[in-house]
Amino acid sequence: MKFFNIEKISQGKARAGEITTDHGKIQTPIFMPVGTVASVKTVHQRELKEDIKAQIILGNTYHLYLRPTMDIMQEAGGLHHFMNWDGPILTDSGGFQVFSLSKSRKMTEEGVKFKSHIDGSYHFISPEKSMEIQRQIGADIFMAFDECTPYPCEYNQAKSSMELTHRWLKRCIEWTEKNQELYGHKQRLFPIVQGSTYSDLRKISAEVISEAGAEGNAIGGLSVGEPEEEMYRITDEVTDILPKDKPRYLMGVGTPWNILESIGLGIDMMDCVMPTRNARNAMLFTWKGVMNLKNEKWKKDFSPLDEFGTSFVDREYSKAYLRHLFVSKEYLAKQIASIHNLAFYLDLVKVAREHIVAGDFYEWKKSVVPVLKQRL
């Protein structure tokens, strides 16, 4: 069975495809909700499946390794069984989290020693250890261990970091070839293109990653503070090089307009904590623009939360009610807003896919992006 099939390419680079895993099919382009610690914050798995219509979710290697620990993960039979999610799962490598612990980590050629944010204990993750942990988690798609550079980043630092990522990739591949899956389903390793915002480095990295011959590829080190135009430029350059017959995953992106622009540049998979994080702060994304539910203007607005929304919360609750919950600091507010935002993101990529298939994606994107950016 083929892992990735392209069904339609629309005018430029935007494409509609399908990824097949042992836990189900994924229609691309796709947005993947982030379930850092085996939970998409404030959302039940049933809501993820039935209301949000998530087709694949993410788990975080660094966090799951520290808690609940791999002993419990293996005893549970892997992350799918542990969290009762029977759809596809992708895990990151832990590299980004370790990178963000810049004050409490020490990097060497061998790997990274770091201090747990939970109890201050010291741990060491190498490329091999990251692969071992991700085998124990059992995700359908798992990521090679890489170093993510900050922005801005000096050229020499970006170059040496990229070269380290490439050396680590070889070790990741060697380990996975020698060690079988644990839970009876296939796992697929995606390497990661690095190189900061330097075109020549990104070109080198994209070529090295392409030559690795993996079943899919990722672009990392973007959406870390660089201007949007830089992110689009690098994405465009890298997708020109990465194999066209394999899925491309842009890590950590982004706003609804970032997602549509990235799809237009040939990206198939995206993830971001933004829909849930912003939801917990009363910011809702809609087809009409961005709403801040704490604003006074919604105080007496008893109309449905979102007339164009696809989830039950959009019909069953009013703007005034959700505003009241936020002002009252009720937990239910965060849950309602998170379900809405995630359902909107999944609807966004679904509609984008429909326009790719119809052949008018770029005209549609041009008309809808300015509307999505509006503040209501």
Salt bridges, closest charged atoms under 4 A:
GLU7 OE1 - ARG353 NH2 3.09
GLU18 OE1 - LYS25 NZ 3.87
GLU47 OE1 - HIS44 ND1 3.38
ASP86 OD1 - LYS49 NZ 2.73
GLU109 OE2 - ARG167 NE 2.80
GLU110 OE2 - ARG171 NH2 3.03
GLU128 OE2 - ARG171 NE 2.87
GLU132 OE1 - LYS129 NZ 3.75
ASP140 OD1 - HIS23 ND1 2.71
ASP140 OD2 - HIS80 NE2 2.95
GLU163 OE2 - LYS159 NZ 2.89
GLU207 OE2 - LYS203 NZ 2.93
GLU215 OE1 - ARG188 NE 3.04
GLU230 OE2 - ARG233 NE 3.09
ASP236 OD1 - LYS13 NZ 2.54
GLU237 OE2 - ARG233 NH1 3.41
ASP240 OD1 - LYS13 NZ 2.82
GLU261 OE1 - LYS365 NZ 2.84
ASP268 OD1 - ARG15 NE 2.84
GLU296 OE2 - LYS299 NZ 3.58
GLU296 OE1 - ARG323 NH2 3.38
GLU307 OE2 - LYS288 NZ 2.69
ASP314 OD1 - HIS340 ND1 2.63
GLU354 OE2 - LYS350 NZ 3.16
ASP360 OD1 - HIS355 ND1 2.86
